[in-house]
Amino acid sequence: MRLIYAMIFLTLIGACQPTERQTHSHDEGEEHSHDENGNPTLEYTVWTPKTELFVEFPALVVGQSSRFAAHFTVLDQHQPVREGVVTVSLIKGNRGIRSAANAPSSPGIFNPSLQPKEAGSYLLVFDLQTADYVDRIEVGTVQVYGNTEEAAEHIPEANENPNAISFLKEQAWKMGFQTTPVMEKEILDIIPTSGIWKVAPSEYQTLIAPASGSVRFAEGLLTEGSTIKKGQVVMTVSGSGLTTENLSTEIQKAKASYDQAQSEYARKKELFQAKITPKSEYEKVEQRYLVAKANFETLNSGFTGSGKQIISPIDGYIKSIEAKNGQFVDQGTALLSVSSHRSSLLEVQVSPLYFAQLQQLQDIFYQTSPTNWSSLMAKGGKILSVGKEVDPDQPLLSVFAEVNEPIEMPDGSFTEAQLAIGIPRQQSVIPVGALLEDYGQYAVIVQLSGERFERRSVQIGKKNGSDVEVLTGLKPGEIVVTDGAFQVKMASMSGQAPAHGHTH
């Protein structure tokens, strides 16, 4: 899902979109940050579908070496880039200079340096190459100044956001942390309800006793829920010791009849080919032979000295066991049911008051586990039926859907569900997990730049599964924290900005 978010984010704001140029945050009363040459420090934050780059460096001045503190974060799982090569380039037309750092100085932080030779406007580009992927990150146009005085004159003091929260990359990398862009998605009206998980009828088979006899489990600990493989022997049915309906005896009788019919058929075939026996008599003998053969092969199939084997026809698990170990069963008795569980049946029940709205049922949101929401249509499922009648004893309408993904809930368990109805509307949405709630009021943590965040109040609308509509407070393309928002909030309440864990 995170990769889908990243791809949508790319279409919203382009391949690389840097934040506005900023200087490093200061405590109250501190002066503007400068390097050892007196050059003001700049910072940029750029997101691509795969990577977040937060880079700090002194203003570029002709003849002076500027050392970059480039923080690279893999957006999936929000982890630092621990191995790889980073190349930084200043490009003007078809000319430029470049420098590479062959390894991070510490996890996630690369320190290449550039020494410009000519003043002017250049394109600043970072190329990241790791064992897992490569990424090209265009920071945008930067200026190379003729001297330190010119740089100080043209780079104004940053207007610090008084609500900004400082939260360092080193802090985020050491904890569960994740961000995602605000996206525009289709939002539908919702009927909140619940559903029951069932095994889809096409996904289980009931195995019956092929003959009368006593049941013996192939394994002493055969229980419901046990995993089984296709072709695995799960039970045997044996008529050993029975005076009637003894399968072993029946097989012997069938074998004798089959041998006799086969011998007679061979004789009649020779006589028929010699045109001694008429065709009608030959066909009767042939028919008796084929029937005797089919009867013997059916009885003998899966039969061993211990009895008739009951073999699983599919990979899956045992859904239910109807027979007990050692129990006598008649031919045709149900022994057990096996299920592949490749798809599940979801039954959702709602009040008949929603009958009209159900005629515009577009999707169903459900939980595959207690913490994960999914969409029926997005996962290739389908709505099987919508009830038209109600039972007087249980006056509810049933909606049945086939779910084609693994479900981590047992059959018969309840799940929260949402019936999506009406005409979809394009709205700004964020994951529900990004919300912070205080006494009925909602807020989110917005990432302003690599190490700056802001707590922002939002007004929410409809929830569609794991997504929630944002009515006010956010714009598409802004980055919100979905995992770790509470820790950032607590950092804002500490009243003290943490010290950096690296040298700039």
Secondary structure as UniProt FT lines:
FT   HELIX           2..13
FT   STRAND          17..18
FT   TURN            28..29
FT   TURN            36..37
FT   STRAND          40..47
FT   STRAND          51..58
FT   STRAND          60..61
FT   TURN            62..63
FT   STRAND          66..67
FT   STRAND          69..74
FT   TURN            75..78
FT   STRAND          79..80
FT   STRAND          85..92
FT   TURN            93..94
FT   STRAND          95..101
FT   TURN            107..108
FT   STRAND          109..110
FT   STRAND          113..114
FT   STRAND          120..129
FT   STRAND          134..145
FT   HELIX           148..154
FT   TURN            162..163
FT   STRAND          164..166
FT   HELIX           169..173
FT   STRAND          178..181
FT   STRAND          183..199
FT   HELIX           201..203
FT   STRAND          204..208
FT   STRAND          213..217
FT   TURN            220..221
FT   TURN            224..225
FT   STRAND          227..228
FT   TURN            230..231
FT   STRAND          233..238
FT   TURN            240..241
FT   HELIX           247..273
FT   TURN            274..275
FT   HELIX           279..300
FT   TURN            301..302
FT   STRAND          303..304
FT   TURN            305..306
FT   STRAND          307..311
FT   STRAND          316..321
FT   TURN            325..326
FT   STRAND          328..329
FT   TURN            331..332
FT   STRAND          334..339
FT   STRAND          344..350
FT   HELIX           352..354
FT   TURN            355..356
FT   HELIX           357..360
FT   STRAND          361..369
FT   TURN            370..371
FT   STRAND          372..375
FT   TURN            376..380
FT   STRAND          382..386
FT   TURN            392..393
FT   STRAND          397..403
FT   TURN            411..412
FT   STRAND          414..431
FT   HELIX           432..434
FT   STRAND          436..438
FT   TURN            439..440
FT   STRAND          441..449
FT   TURN            450..451
FT   STRAND          452..464
FT   TURN            465..466
FT   STRAND          467..472
FT   TURN            476..477
FT   STRAND          479..483
FT   HELIX           485..493
//
